[in-house]
Amino acid sequence: MAGKKRVGVVLFQLGGPDSLEAVGPFLYNLFCDPDIIPLGPLGVVLRRPMAKLISIRRARPVARRYAEIGGRSPIRALTERQRDRLGAALAPLLEATVVIAMRYWHPFASEAVEALHRAGPL
C-alpha cells in the first residue's frame, strides 16, 4: 500500500441496542438528547430525570419488539456491512481506515476516535 494516501472515514449512525439488556440504557441515552426532547432552559434540571423515567417506562415494551426481530437492533450489522463494503471500494484508491460511530449506543464517537488512533497516523 505504499504511495497511497491514508485517510480515516467515520460512518455516523444513531445506533441501537445490541441486546435486550441494552434497551433501557439505549433509550436513556436517546431521551437525554436535547435534540430529541427540547426542554428549553429547564432541560439542565429536568433532562436526566425525565430520560430515566421515560426509559424505565418504555424499556419493557420496546424490548418485546426487539425480541421479535432477534433481540437486537439490526442497525449495527447493517452499518458494519456498509463499513466493510466502503473499505473495499476505497482500497484500490486509498489506504482507508473506516470506523463506525453511533450516537446513542456502542461504538460511541469516542470509541471510533480510539479505533482511528490504534490504526496509526493518517
LINMOJO-V754916 format. One line per field, one symbol per residue. ss: DSSP state (H for helix, E for strand, L for the rest). A space follows every 50 residues. Layout:
BEGIN
ss: ???
END
This chain:
BEGIN
ss: LLLLLEEEEEEEELLLLLLLLHHHHHHHHHHLLLLLLLLHHHHHHHHHHH HHHHHHHHHHHHHHHHHHLLLLLLHHHHHHHHHHHHHHHHHLLLEEEEEE EELLLLLEHHHHHHHHHHHLLL
END
